[in-house]
Amino acid sequence: MAFDPALFTHESDRKALAALKKVPGFSRLTKAYIEKFGEKQQKIMNMSSRIKLGENQMPQYYHMLPPICAKLGIEVPELYIELDVNPNAYTYGDTNPFIVFTSGLVETIPEELIPTVLAHECGHIACQHVLYQTMGQMIISGASALLNSVLGIGDLISVPLQLAFYRWMRCSEFSADRAAVLCDGTPRKMQEVCMRLAGWDKDIEDANLMAFMEQAADYQDMIDDSKWNKALEFMVLSGSSHPLMAVRATQCGTWAQSSEFRTLINGF
């Protein structure tokens, strides 16, 4: 038995994806991308410049994946670690998605939270985000010249399309966070991941998660206080592919208190 992604996909994820698909040029871009950009380029980078994890390579991390994948009903993806001081993890690909996490992530969060991060990334796979995420990262990274030279469609990379991709990618993170909360059975670990990525390094011993959640609630009150504050938040987020950490932490707590969450957990 596995969790049905249709039952934990965030409503904003659905709406933002529907809006993205309506942007002129999206369908043509998707068709051209699938035809011309296979996974071979990504495989070259993975096999040459990252470490592939498995039974004989850092198995303590690789063995975290199968139980998560069973809960989410997906095949176990390839897992890589790359040298990067920035704490991060991401999922790319299409037919054979893969997960990469950075050395900086291992340095920033304790080992017991790595499965939560992996569950988040597996959530993207379960929700079938990966193709559009891979496309979105290419588009927002300023690859219009490459797309034009290879595909002849650089003219399709319009500002509305870029903004729509940013919007959907932010919303998709909420669905992936829900997947992690479901796999953990509690929002606390995902909330702690958010706090650690906001500034709680492993060397800081007196950090307080409850205080961070109070800060997140104060932030939401501030944003809800006026339309101008909402406009300012939109300006901050318009060029970001991820939601704000405090908002993600709050969303995890709200989701864990919902009847939908309780039904899924009780039925698993």
Order of alpha helices (4+ residues) and beta strands (2+ residues): alpha-alpha-alpha-beta-alpha-alpha-beta-beta-beta-alpha-alpha-alpha-alpha-alpha-alpha-alpha-alpha-alpha-alpha
